[in-house]
Amino acid sequence: SALRGFVADNLVAGRRWFGGFATARTADKPPRYIHYYYAERGLGALRNEERKGLIAMLEQLDDAERALVRSVHTAMRQRFGAIAEEAGNKVTMRNRFKGERERWRLAFAGAKTQSQVRAALADLWSRAGSNRELQASWVTILPLLGAEHWQAARDLALVGLASYGAPKENDAEDDVGDNKLEGSER
């Protein structure tokens, strides 16, 4: 498991377990992104079963970090809910779910500055509509968007995307199904 090795390396080095999640790659040839779901001959290394490990690791986050991840989960749930209402059929819905997840993955992984991370999060939150998690925790989340912690916010946003729902080809409805993060409203 590339994820297990990544987390172990971070902990041994005294870093937060998610530190560098946005830029972490495997040692494979060609290297694969750890935050991106595995696809044969693709860019990703994260396997669906490893998502459960990510969800378990969310318990190790502090309150602000957990609130940020939950706000991303809430926003994704609302975006996928809107897509499900608009889609004419399951194939269209599945394709739009995949495109939506990829859009936000690229926005967060490609954010190289504090302002880009804040802009990507603000864009996600605004497109999702009213976000009770964000409303309840914005004062707690705000310090993560400052100059000292923006990289952690970027990593946590990607952790939120990777731990939200399962990108199953045969059942895209799981993306709007239950999420195991305690306190996450579904």
N, C-alpha and C positions, 0 to 999 in steps of 0.2 A: 504494500500500500504506500503510494507516494505521499498521501495525506498523513499517515501515521509517522513516516520518517520526517516530514516537514515539521509536524507538531513536536516530535521528540527532539529534533535539532534545536528548535526555538527554546524549549524548556531547558535543555542542557546549557544553552548559551545565556540563560537568564532573561530571555525576552518573553513577551506575552505570546501565548500559543499561536495566535493568529498573525503575529508580526510579519509583514512582507507577503501576506497572502495574495495581494494584487500582482506581484511580480514573480512569485515562486513558480519554478518549472521543475520537471523531472530531469533525470540524467539520461533519459532515453534519447535515441537518435531517430527522428528529430525530437527535441524536447517538447513536452506537453505542459500546458498550464494546469496548475492544481485546482484553480477556482472554476474550471470549465469542465462540464460533464464529458465523460469518455465517449468517443465515437471512433469506430474503426478507421484508421488512417486519418484521424482528425487531430485537432489541437488540444483536446482535453484529456485529463488524467483522472478526474474525480468519478468514481464509480457510484452507482446508485446506492449500494449497500454502505458506502462510506458516508453518505448523507446522514445516516443514523448516528454515526460517530460525531459528526459536526453538531448535530442537535444535542447530543449528550454533553459536548464541550461547551455549549452555550451556558450551561449552569455555572461555569467557571468565570463568566464575565462579571464585571462590576455593574452597578445599577445603571450608570450612564451608557455603558457599552450594550447591555442587554436591552435598554430602551431604544437605542438606535436600531438594533437588529429587529426588534419587534415592530418598529415604525416602518422598516423596509418590508417586513412580512405583511403588515396591514396594507401598505400601498400596493404591493404585488397582488394581494388577494382582491383588492378593489379594482385594479386594472384588469385582472383576469375575469372578474365578474362582469365588468363592462363588455369585455370582448365576447364572453359567452352569450350575453344578451343580444349583441349585434350580429354574431356569426350566424350564417344561414344553415350550416351543416357542420358535422363533427370534423371533417377534413379541414375546412376553412378555419374552424376554431383552433384545432391543433397547430396548424401552420402559424396562425396569429399569436398563439401562446409562445411558440418557439421564437418567433420574431421579436416579441416583446421582451422575453427573457434575454435574448441576445443584444437587443438595443441597450438595455440597462447594464449588462455585463461589459459591453464595450465602453459605455459612458464612464463607468467607475474605473475599469482597468486602464482606460486611456487618460484618466485625470492625473495630470502631473504637477498640479499646483493646488494650493489651498482654495483658491477661488473656483477652480474647475470642479473640485470635489463638492464644494458648497452649491455650485450651480447645478450639478448633476442630481444631488439630493433634493434641492428645491424643485427642480423640474419633475422628478418622480413624484414627490409629495403633492405638488400642485396638480398634476395630471390625474392623480388618484382620487382627488376630492377630499372631503372631510376625513381626517385621520385622528381618531380618538386617542390612539397611543401617543402620537406626536403632540396633540393638544395637552395631554396629561403630563408629558415628560419633557417638553421643549426646553425648560430651564435646565434640566439635567443633561440634555443632549448638547446644548449650545457650546459648552467648553470643548467638546470633541471637534468642533468646527473651527477652532482657533488655530493660530500659527504653530502651536506646539504639538497638536494632536491630529492634524488633518490627515496624515498618512494612516493613522489608526482608524479614523472614520472611513477612509477609502477601503481599507482592508475589511472592516466590519460590514460595510455595505455589500461587499462581495460575499462575505460569509452569510449575510442575510439572504442574498440571491441563491447561493449554493445550497443553503439549508431549507429553503422554501420549496415545498412540493417536490414531486418527482417527475422528471421529464420522460415519462413512459410513452413510447410510441403507440402502444395499443390502448391507452386510456388517459387522454389528456385532461379528463375531468378531475384527476387527482390534484391538479394544480389549484383548483378552487376548493379542494377538500380540506380535511382537518390537518392542522399543523401541530406538532407535538411541543412547541415551545410554550412552557408554562406562562400563563397570563396573556398569551396571544389570542386576541378575539377573532373568531371565525364566523 
